[in-house]
Amino acid sequence: MADLPAAMSAVVCHGPRDYRLETMPVPEPGVGEALVRVEAVGVCASDLKCFTGAPKFWGDGTKPGYVEPGVVPGHEFVGEVVLIDDAATARWGVGVGDRVVAEQIVPCRECRFCREGAYWMCEPHAIYGFKHRVNGAMADYMVFTAQSLVHRISPAVLPQHAAFAEPLSCALHAVERARITFDDTVVVAGCGPIGLGMIAGAVAKSARRVVALDRNPERLELAGETGATDTIDIGAVDAVEAVKAMTGGYGADVYFEATGHPSAVGQGLDLLRKLGRFVEYGVFGAEASVDWTIVGDDKELDILGAHLGPHCWPKAIDLIENEALPLAGICTHQLPLANFAEAFDLVASADRSVKVTLLP
């Protein structure tokens, strides 16, 4: 690989709370692949859960960790193509020097879900930076594998903003799942990166009312800048009563759970109207228990999950390039790769950060 360094820095997982900055060879792309110089990689709640060894991911020790030892983490990224062959250029329509992002999932194209078109639910489920030795972006360079889904993004966008395409696409997929209509009152619980993206998506869908819930006044202010028509500090106001007061006593049409806190699940069931839609996207560190009678006998609710950001990347990139979100306020912290431990600490503190990004 002419004009490229032989070695690079990378964060490598060796187990819970055992991530190490190491020097390793710059990877060599195979047939139909591309070598990308990483410009930015976001750190999200899933990364934090893996780093801390949350039980959901690491279990009782009988199952492998969600980030397998030896893997480079990082699934929210942007970079510049530095080496690519003709097959990859023909497949993705990109070349050396292009600014690119890739979807976090690397579908196998062969399992039942891939064959049915639901590539984001691929059964092998290789995702950059988690397992199957598909190394992620907490490194100077990474390889986009031949099965990757690649998109261009403008070089005029700041790297930390460009890397936000991943969480934004996830939020937009959740919005698509909700089937929002013009007359809907939409409630978003949690004004972190995903929740703010959901607000932007609901606004783009022209919902009648978009209500943001959080305890952090700075995040609620960001929610207003993102387009929320109403903000509620759940530490000071009963959110259920407030939403019912807004809606003639009926409750919200749509509720997005983007906090990962068990209490937000029951809150959503309570504040939804009959025949409402509940969309779950939060990353939980503990089980949530609720009265499921509300779902069926009381309200006949639609309970919808959402995973990754299928088919939403072009719209996410469009919103970013057209400055539809207050990304300067959302992307609060940028740190060098060597400061990865500090980045995880910042993500753990909702009062200190919104979106934390590493810049290799």
C-alpha positions in Angstrom: 0.0 0.0 0.0 2.1 2.8 -1.4 2.1 6.2 0.5 0.3 4.7 3.4 1.8 4.0 6.9 2.6 0.5 7.8 1.1 0.8 11.3 -1.8 2.6 13.0 -3.3 3.2 16.4 -6.5 1.4 17.4 -8.7 0.7 20.4 -9.0 -3.0 20.9 -11.4 -4.8 23.2 -9.9 -7.4 25.6 -13.0 -7.7 27.8 -15.3 -5.5 30.0 -13.4 -2.3 31.0 -10.3 -3.7 29.3 -10.1 -1.7 26.1 -6.5 -0.8 25.1 -5.0 1.6 22.7 -2.6 -0.5 20.6 -0.4 -0.3 17.5 -1.3 -2.7 14.7 -0.7 -3.0 11.0 -2.9 -0.9 8.7 -5.4 -3.4 7.3 -5.2 -4.5 3.7 -8.5 -4.5 1.8 -9.5 -7.6 -0.2 -11.3 -7.9 -3.4 -14.3 -5.6 -3.6 -13.3 -3.8 -0.4 -12.0 -0.4 0.4 -9.5 1.1 2.9 -10.9 4.2 4.6 -9.0 6.7 6.7 -11.3 7.3 9.7 -12.1 11.0 10.4 -14.6 10.6 13.2 -16.3 7.8 15.2 -19.2 8.4 17.6 -19.5 6.7 21.0 -23.1 5.6 21.9 -25.0 3.9 24.7 -24.4 0.5 23.2 -20.7 1.1 23.2 -20.9 2.2 26.8 -22.8 -0.9 27.8 -20.3 -3.1 26.2 -17.4 -1.2 27.7 -18.8 -1.5 31.3 -19.8 -5.1 30.9 -23.5 -4.6 31.4 -25.2 -8.0 32.1 -27.4 -7.7 29.0 -24.3 -8.0 26.9 -21.9 -10.1 28.9 -24.4 -12.4 30.7 -23.2 -14.8 33.3 -19.9 -15.7 31.6 -21.3 -18.6 29.6 -21.8 -16.5 26.5 -19.2 -14.5 24.5 -19.3 -10.7 25.0 -21.2 -8.5 22.7 -17.8 -7.0 21.7 -15.7 -10.0 21.1 -12.1 -9.9 22.4 -9.7 -8.7 19.7 -12.3 -6.6 17.9 -11.9 -2.9 17.3 -15.2 -1.2 18.4 -16.9 1.7 16.7 -20.0 1.6 14.5 -20.8 5.4 13.9 -18.2 6.7 11.6 -17.1 8.7 8.6 -13.9 8.6 6.6 -12.1 9.2 3.3 -11.5 6.4 0.8 -7.8 5.9 0.4 -7.6 2.6 -1.5 -10.3 0.8 -3.5 -10.5 -1.6 -6.4 -12.7 -1.5 -9.5 -15.2 -3.9 -8.2 -15.9 -1.8 -5.1 -16.0 1.4 -7.2 -18.6 -0.2 -9.5 -20.7 -1.4 -6.6 -20.8 1.7 -4.5 -20.1 4.5 -7.0 -17.2 5.9 -4.9 -13.5 6.4 -5.5 -10.3 7.5 -3.8 -10.8 10.8 -2.0 -14.5 10.5 -1.5 -16.0 11.2 1.9 -18.1 8.1 2.9 -20.2 6.5 5.6 -21.3 2.9 5.8 -24.3 1.4 7.5 -23.5 -0.4 10.7 -24.9 -3.7 9.6 -22.9 -5.9 7.1 -25.6 -8.2 5.8 -24.8 -11.8 4.7 -27.2 -11.5 1.7 -28.0 -15.2 2.2 -30.1 -15.8 5.3 -33.9 -15.8 5.4 -34.2 -12.2 6.4 -31.7 -10.9 3.8 -33.5 -12.9 1.1 -36.8 -11.3 2.1 -35.3 -7.9 1.9 -35.0 -7.3 5.7 -31.2 -6.9 5.5 -31.1 -5.1 8.9 -32.3 -8.2 10.6 -29.6 -10.4 9.0 -29.3 -13.6 11.1 -25.5 -13.7 11.3 -25.8 -10.0 12.2 -22.3 -8.8 11.6 -22.1 -5.2 12.8 -19.0 -3.1 12.6 -17.2 -3.0 15.9 -19.1 -5.7 17.8 -18.4 -9.3 16.7 -17.5 -11.6 13.9 -14.2 -9.8 13.6 -15.7 -7.0 11.5 -13.5 -4.3 13.0 -15.0 -1.0 13.7 -13.8 2.6 13.5 -11.9 3.4 16.7 -8.7 3.3 14.7 -6.8 5.4 12.2 -7.9 3.2 9.3 -10.7 0.6 8.7 -11.8 -1.7 5.9 -15.3 -1.4 4.3 -16.1 -5.0 3.5 -17.5 -6.1 0.2 -21.0 -6.6 1.7 -21.2 -3.1 3.2 -23.8 -0.5 2.4 -21.9 2.7 1.6 -23.1 6.3 1.1 -21.4 9.5 0.1 -21.5 12.5 2.4 -20.4 16.1 1.7 -16.8 17.0 2.6 -18.1 20.3 3.7 -19.8 18.7 6.8 -17.7 18.7 10.0 -16.5 15.1 10.7 -18.4 14.8 14.0 -21.5 15.9 12.3 -21.0 13.5 9.4 -20.6 10.6 11.9 -24.0 11.5 13.3 -25.6 9.9 10.2 -25.7 6.6 12.0 -27.7 7.6 15.1 -29.9 9.8 13.0 -30.7 7.0 10.6 -31.7 4.8 13.5 -34.0 7.6 14.9 -35.6 8.0 11.4 -36.3 4.3 11.1 -38.1 4.4 14.5 -40.1 7.4 13.1 -41.0 5.4 10.0 -42.2 2.5 12.2 -44.6 4.8 14.0 -46.7 5.7 10.9 -47.0 9.3 12.0 -49.9 11.3 10.5 -50.5 15.1 10.3 -53.0 15.0 13.2 -50.7 13.1 15.6 -49.5 14.2 19.0 -46.0 12.6 19.3 -44.1 12.2 22.6 -40.4 11.5 22.6 -39.0 10.3 26.0 -35.3 11.1 26.2 -33.5 14.0 24.5 -30.2 12.2 23.8 -28.9 11.8 20.3 -31.5 9.2 19.3 -34.4 11.1 20.9 -33.3 14.4 19.2 -33.2 12.6 15.9 -36.7 11.2 16.5 -37.9 14.8 17.1 -36.3 15.9 13.8 -38.0 13.0 12.1 -41.4 13.7 13.6 -41.1 17.3 12.6 -40.2 16.3 9.1 -43.4 14.1 9.1 -45.4 17.2 10.0 -46.9 15.9 13.1 -49.4 18.3 14.8 -47.5 18.3 18.1 -44.1 17.0 19.1 -43.5 16.8 22.8 -40.1 16.2 24.3 -39.6 14.7 27.8 -36.3 14.9 29.8 -34.9 15.9 33.2 -32.1 17.9 31.7 -33.0 21.6 30.9 -30.1 21.9 28.4 -31.3 18.8 26.5 -34.9 20.2 26.6 -33.6 23.4 25.1 -31.9 21.4 22.3 -35.2 19.6 21.8 -36.9 22.9 21.2 -34.1 24.0 18.7 -34.6 20.7 16.9 -38.3 21.4 16.5 -40.2 20.1 19.5 -43.4 22.2 20.0 -43.5 21.4 23.7 -40.9 20.4 26.3 -41.7 18.8 29.7 -39.2 18.5 32.6 -40.3 15.2 34.0 -38.5 16.0 37.3 -40.9 18.9 37.9 -44.1 18.0 36.0 -46.2 14.8 35.8 -45.7 14.0 32.1 -48.8 11.7 31.9 -51.1 14.4 33.3 -49.4 17.1 31.1 -49.9 15.2 27.9 -53.5 14.3 28.7 -54.1 18.0 29.3 -52.7 18.8 25.9 -54.9 16.2 24.2 -58.4 16.7 25.7 -57.8 13.9 28.2 -57.1 11.2 25.5 -53.3 10.9 25.6 -50.7 10.9 22.9 -51.0 9.1 19.5 -47.4 8.0 19.4 -44.8 7.5 22.1 -41.0 7.0 21.5 -39.0 5.4 24.2 -35.4 6.6 23.8 -34.1 6.7 27.4 -33.3 3.0 28.2 -34.7 3.6 31.7 -37.3 1.0 32.8 -39.6 3.7 34.3 -40.0 5.2 30.8 -41.9 2.1 29.6 -44.7 2.3 32.1 -44.8 6.1 31.5 -45.4 5.6 27.8 -48.2 3.0 28.3 -49.9 5.4 30.7 -49.8 8.5 28.5 -50.8 6.9 25.2 -54.4 7.1 24.0 -56.4 4.0 23.1 -55.1 2.5 19.9 -51.9 4.4 20.3 -48.4 3.4 19.0 -45.5 2.7 21.3 -42.0 2.6 19.6 -39.1 1.1 21.6 -35.5 2.1 20.8 -33.8 2.5 24.1 -30.8 0.5 25.2 -31.6 -1.0 28.6 -29.3 -1.9 31.4 -32.1 -3.6 33.4 -35.4 -5.3 32.8 -38.6 -3.3 32.6 -41.7 -4.7 34.2 -45.2 -3.2 33.3 -48.8 -4.1 33.5 -49.4 -5.7 30.1 -53.1 -5.5 30.6 -52.8 -1.9 29.4 -51.6 -3.1 26.1 -54.5 -5.4 25.3 -57.6 -5.2 27.4 -57.3 -1.5 28.3 -56.1 0.3 25.1 -55.3 -2.2 22.3 -51.9 -0.6 21.7 -49.4 -1.3 18.9 -46.0 -2.1 20.4 -43.3 -1.6 17.8 -39.6 -2.3 18.1 -37.0 -0.5 15.9 -33.5 -1.7 15.1 -30.8 0.1 13.1 -31.5 2.5 10.3 -32.6 0.6 7.2 -33.4 2.7 4.1 -33.1 5.9 6.2 -29.4 6.8 5.5 -30.1 9.0 2.4 -32.6 11.1 4.4 -30.3 11.3 7.4 -27.5 12.5 5.2 -29.8 15.0 3.6 -30.9 16.4 6.9 -27.3 16.7 8.1 -26.0 18.4 4.9 -28.9 20.9 5.0 -28.3 21.7 8.6 -31.8 20.7 9.7 -30.6 19.8 13.2 -28.6 22.0 15.7 -25.6 19.7 15.4 -23.2 22.2 17.0 -25.2 21.8 20.2 -25.8 18.0 19.8 -22.2 17.1 19.1 -20.9 18.4 22.4 -17.5 16.7 22.8 -14.7 15.7 20.4 -11.7 13.9 21.7 -8.5 12.3 20.3 -8.6 8.5 20.0 -6.1 8.1 22.9 -8.8 9.6 25.2 -11.3 6.8 24.6 -11.8 6.1 28.3 -12.7 9.7 28.9 -15.2 9.5 26.1 -16.9 6.5 27.7 -17.1 8.5 31.0 -18.7 11.4 29.2 -21.3 9.2 27.6 -22.1 7.8 31.0 -23.0 11.3 32.2 -26.1 12.7 30.6 -25.5 16.0 32.4 -22.1 16.5 30.9 -22.6 15.5 27.2 -25.0 14.7 24.4 -23.0 13.2 21.6 -19.3 12.3 22.1 -17.0 11.7 19.2 -13.5 10.4 18.8 -11.3 12.0 16.1 -8.5 9.6 15.1 
